[in-house]
Amino acid sequence: MISHKKEFGIYHWDTFDNATLLIDEADTLKEAQDKVEKKYKDRIRPTGADQVDIVNQKGEIVDKYKVG
């Protein structure tokens, strides 16, 4: 279920709590990607316990990141 109002929502899935939280929103995919990279920096890795998804207004995941 999407809860963002802008074109893209950035959601953090916490696997420990099994909870997904809306952490930010963006008007463009590039803006959303920049926000994820700025917020998580060196926590983005090929494997990680949590996942950050960028979701469009249709509810489709358009980009995702593993974070530790």
Secondary structure per residue as TSV (DSSP state, phi and psi in degrees):
chain	resnum	aa	ss	phi	psi
A	1	M	-	360.0	128.5
A	2	I	-	-89.8	146.5
A	3	S	-	-130.2	6.9
A	4	H	-	-87.6	154.9
A	5	K	-	-102.0	-31.7
A	6	K	S	-77.4	179.1
A	7	E	S	-60.6	-36.2
A	8	F	E	-129.1	137.5
A	9	G	E	-113.0	145.0
A	10	I	E	-110.7	118.1
A	11	Y	E	-117.6	136.3
A	12	H	E	-107.7	120.9
A	13	W	E	-97.9	112.1
A	14	D	E	-90.3	109.0
A	15	T	T	-70.9	-28.5
A	16	F	T	-64.8	-46.8
A	17	D	T	-91.0	-6.5
A	18	N	T	49.7	50.2
A	19	A	E	-129.9	142.8
A	20	T	E	-113.9	126.3
A	21	L	E	-121.3	135.4
A	22	L	E	-73.8	120.9
A	23	I	E	-107.9	-19.3
A	24	D	E	-170.2	171.6
A	25	E	E	-137.3	159.8
A	26	A	E	-151.4	156.0
A	27	D	S	-85.0	-27.1
A	28	T	S	-129.4	158.9
A	29	L	H	-62.3	-43.0
A	30	K	H	-59.6	-43.6
A	31	E	H	-61.9	-42.2
A	32	A	H	-63.9	-44.7
A	33	Q	H	-61.6	-41.8
A	34	D	H	-63.0	-39.9
A	35	K	H	-64.9	-41.5
A	36	V	H	-63.3	-47.2
A	37	E	H	-64.2	-36.5
A	38	K	H	-70.1	-43.2
A	39	K	H	-70.7	-42.4
A	40	Y	H	-99.1	-18.5
A	41	K	G	36.4	-112.1
A	42	D	G	-80.3	3.9
A	43	R	G	-84.2	-12.2
A	44	I	B	-77.8	125.2
A	45	R	-	-148.5	167.8
A	46	P	S	-61.7	-32.1
A	47	T	S	-128.8	144.8
A	48	G	-	-169.3	156.6
A	49	A	S	-71.8	-37.6
A	50	D	E	-102.3	165.3
A	51	Q	E	-133.8	141.0
A	52	V	E	-114.8	124.5
A	53	D	E	-114.1	141.3
A	54	I	E	-103.1	123.1
A	55	V	E	-120.8	134.8
A	56	N	E	-86.3	-179.1
A	57	Q	T	-66.4	-19.6
A	58	K	T	-83.1	-5.7
A	59	G	S	87.3	11.7
A	60	E	-	-90.3	136.5
A	61	I	E	-76.6	119.4
A	62	V	E	-104.1	-14.8
A	63	D	E	-160.1	149.2
A	64	K	E	-148.0	153.4
A	65	Y	E	-135.6	139.7
A	66	K	E	-89.2	132.8
A	67	V	E	-130.2	146.0
A	68	G	-	-111.2	360.0
